Structures are given as structure tokens and as C-alpha cells.
Amino acid sequence: MEIKTRSREETEILGTEIGKNLHGGEIFLLNGDLGAGKTAIIKGIAEGLGVKRHITSPTFVIMKKYKVKKNPNGIKKFIHIDTYRGLDLGQLSELGAFEYVGDREAVIFIEWGTGLGGFFKQKNIPFHRIKFIEEGKNDRIIKIDDSFDFESKFF
């Protein structure tokens, strides 16, 4: 599915809608240019899940873990990973990034995660992709795998 947002705020609202529709165990790989909206959608997703902390991109710390409180779907952990710096699978494993794969109480969002798709396919680990395409200064086309079905006011 393709959704067009016209501002950072709309991208965050879309993220909130996605967050409210998560069931636990999902993995999302996000791809798009710098400034395309990846962190904005992540902020919205965290809000939709019930994360109360301020969300920032983990570019330099690579992985951030957030506690989710009072989520109706039993999600207790929001894992936000950024592989912009080109980490390999061994380095991600050392960081503990894969210990949450398959955990129904966690959701994982990986910015710049396109390269991990082959690994997840090889291991038969289901995942979703979100691709960001910039159209002008504020407009974004956000492509979400059809395998993730959710309600959105943007349709």
C-alpha cells in the first residue's frame, strides 16, 4: 500500500496508527534517504504503542530499547535499531539485537534495514518493509508491505 503524507506531523500520525495496530513479534525494515521521515514515523509508532519517553534516532548508540506500558496487545518492548553505519550481522548479534526476534512481547523497527531482508528470508523470519520516497519539501510517499494490514485515515 502507498500512503502520501504532507508533513512531519502527518507522518507521525501515520506512525501512531501503525503502532496501535501492532500485535507483537513484528519486525519492520525501514528504508529511505536521510530526512525522508523514518524517525518521524518511529516517533508516532512509539506513541501509538504507549511509549512515554522521547524518541530519538539511535544512529550513534545503534539500538534503543523502550518499555511499553499498558498496551492492549501485550507488547512490552519497543526495539529501535539504526544500521546507517553499516553494521554486519555479527555486530548486531553482539549488541543483542536478535534476542527480541520472535518475542511476542516486543516489536522491532530497523532504520536502514533493507540489507537485513535476505537474512530474515533465509531464516524464515517474517518481516515487513516500509519505504520512504520524498516528493518535494514535505510530501512523502510511504510504501508499506501489503503483508501488514491496518486501518488508516490516509486511505
Secondary structure, DSSP 8 states (H G I E B T S, - for coil): -EEEE-SHHHHHHHHHHHHHT--SS-EEEEE--TTSSHHHHHHHHHHHHT--S-----TTT-EEEEE--S-TT---EEEEEE-TT---HHHHHHTTGGGGTT-TTEEEEEET-GGGHHHHHHTT---EEEEEEEETTTEEEEEE-TTS----TT-
